Amino acid sequence: MIIIISVLLLLIIFLLLFVIITFFLFAIDLFLDLPYVATKKEKIGTIIRLANIKKGETVVDLGSGDGRLLFAAAKSGVHAVGYEINPFLIVFTKVKAYFLFPSCHSGERSDSRIDSGQARMTGSVIVKRQNLWKANLKIADVIFVYGRKKTMQKFEDFVFQNAKRGARIVVNTNAFPKKKPLKSENEIFLYRIS
Ligand SMILES: C[S@@+](CC[C@H](N)C(=O)[O-])C[C@H]1O[C@@H](n2cnc3c(N)ncnc32)[C@H](O)[C@@H]1O
């Protein structure tokens, strides 16, 4: 009887923790221009393909959420850098990076070689707790952008003014208002800085 009550209590505590964490996660985003909406799993493949990522490149995700694009990119052997301000999403990404890419959680660039089932992971993942509007875009060969319609002009100006020549920009769902994409597929838009 005591065991059953203890298990029930534990379950209730976990449930309460889950509700509190979820509440804070969404409460933080209520104050943001750019709330957390994760890229749909079926779009990740299109994003990675359009980005035409090459091993050794640097990929930056502006508002990296739970890090799903960083991890997908890192599988291609790139150095993936995320900018994020939601502490819960940062912790989630760091924990995942710690297990998938143990040698890069120190914050230094490093490559890890892990056999994860079929996938051999040779990239690195770093998430920075930093305002994305202050991101260093000069290091990026590829930049991921996923914003609301009303923030897309700001993203367009920020990226085209600060990214290096030749950088590819992959935009999810809402295209840049003024620039014409080189390619578009499944609501994913590819641009290049000329
Ligand atoms: C639309 S979500 C995109 C998540 C992720 N890139 C994806 O595709 O799954 C935007 C993310 O940007 C983060 N964010 C919003 N404003 C930010 C800021 N000023 N600096 C850094 N991150 C920000 C939010 O917390 C959220 O996780």
The ligand as an ORCA input file, in Angstrom:
! r2SCAN-3c Opt
* xyz 0 1
  C       9.821     30.208    -34.420
  S      10.893     29.576    -33.128
  C      12.055     28.672    -34.141
  C      12.668     27.480    -33.435
  C      13.662     26.667    -34.263
  N      14.543     27.483    -35.052
  C      12.953     25.707    -35.151
  O      12.964     25.932    -36.378
  O      12.394     24.697    -34.656
  C      11.768     31.058    -32.677
  C      12.707     30.896    -31.489
  O      13.389     32.119    -31.285
  C      13.544     32.352    -29.891
  N      13.733     33.796    -29.728
  C      12.790     34.772    -29.796
  N      13.334     35.986    -29.676
  C      14.678     35.792    -29.531
  C      15.786     36.662    -29.366
  N      15.642     38.002    -29.351
  N      17.019     36.125    -29.264
  C      17.197     34.763    -29.297
  N      16.177     33.891    -29.448
  C      14.934     34.381    -29.573
  C      12.258     31.810    -29.277
  O      12.424     31.478    -27.918
  C      12.009     30.585    -30.164
  O      12.583     29.429    -29.603
*
